[in-house]
Amino acid sequence: MKSKNAIIIFILIVTTLNSFSQNYDESKVGEYKLPELLVREDGKDVKTKSEWEKIRRPEIVKLFENNVYGKVPKDFDNIDFKVVNKDESAMNGKATLKEVAITVSRGNRSITINLIMFTPNKVKVPAPMFLVINHRGVQTMDVSRQNKDGFWPAEEVIDAGFGISGFDVIDVSPDDNEKFKEGVLEVLYPDQIKMSNGMRGLGAWGWGASRVIDYFEKDKLVDATKIISVGHSRGGKSSLWFGAQDERVAITISNESGNSGAALSRRDFGETVERITKNFPYWFSANYQQYANNEDKLPVDQHMLLALIAPRAVYVASAADDLWADPKGQYLALKESQPVFNLYGIETNLPIEMPKINEQVIRPHMGFHNREGKHNMTPYDWQQFINFANDYFKK
Ligand code: GCU
């Protein structure tokens, strides 16, 4: 009897492990068919940018809201900006540091986002600004610059003539399965929690980034027409959903965002919707759960998210050893988003094959690189972002 039980338990363990096993074998990816980007829900083809903007784009936004990330609420009563620290000779005089408390209220309740920003003193016009949706903690953005973290290489960015900024996502929605509600969800938008298409972590972080742009629009040191959103991994997923919706973002950058970010969900390689919804349910609306192990039923795939960013610019970064995030699936999604850019007359022309490791591809309104090495955001990645932004803003 005992041995029979042991066998049953063993079979259960093996089946569970198998149902979670990840594919890392290109030959086992299998066939998949992506949802049509340019076919409307009524079956008609989208042939012009006006049909895209008026009909198909809103349809796709709604599909992502209702099935993946949840709908981001837009209403609040008041927003208040307070510069709590300012140093015009930061970084030995080459930058201005500001710490800004952004307080958003609805009714008599409010939350505060603590923005950290440096702008280059050598730039006499308002500076283009990188904005990082930061889940790695405020210590990665040390205002004293004692701790210089490669994740947020402020000196290099300032030297290149850009501003760099960021906020810790904990101010908006803690990155935690239990605590994610403590923040904007419980305080400002409690109704969202009950809704099956309510906003969750990734959407909330983007909501916070939008409030930061509300501030940038008022700060003369910042060129609010040149905001570059950056996020790594989970932050990259959030950056894409944010950049797709907030049209004030000029360039949207996703660094190794992988599954439910820049990688195609239907491509069975690395992380899957099943794994991500099991491990991180609080990032997504409750409705997303139904697509676990059921990706073919998703009415969207991630190329459609990248396409929502058009005609503004999108940049997708990968790392060669970061197979969990499926570098190839990210490149393919970028390629598949091209028809929408082309509707605007933008000749994106990405190479058919994924570029070689460490070979950056810059095309009009679109860029990609696959860095050697592991899952991380490094000064090398930042150098590629700067190259791309320089090229894009020159035009
Ligand atoms: C996990 C998760 C990924 C995510 C990553 C990160 O690995 O499965 O989806 O991108 O964490 O944020 O670093």
Boltz pocket constraint, residues with backbone or C-beta under 6 A from the ligand:
constraints:
  - pocket:
      binder: B
      contacts: [[A, 232], [A, 233], [A, 234], [A, 235], [A, 256], [A, 257], [A, 258], [A, 259], [A, 271], [A, 276], [A, 279], [A, 324]]
      max_distance: 6.0
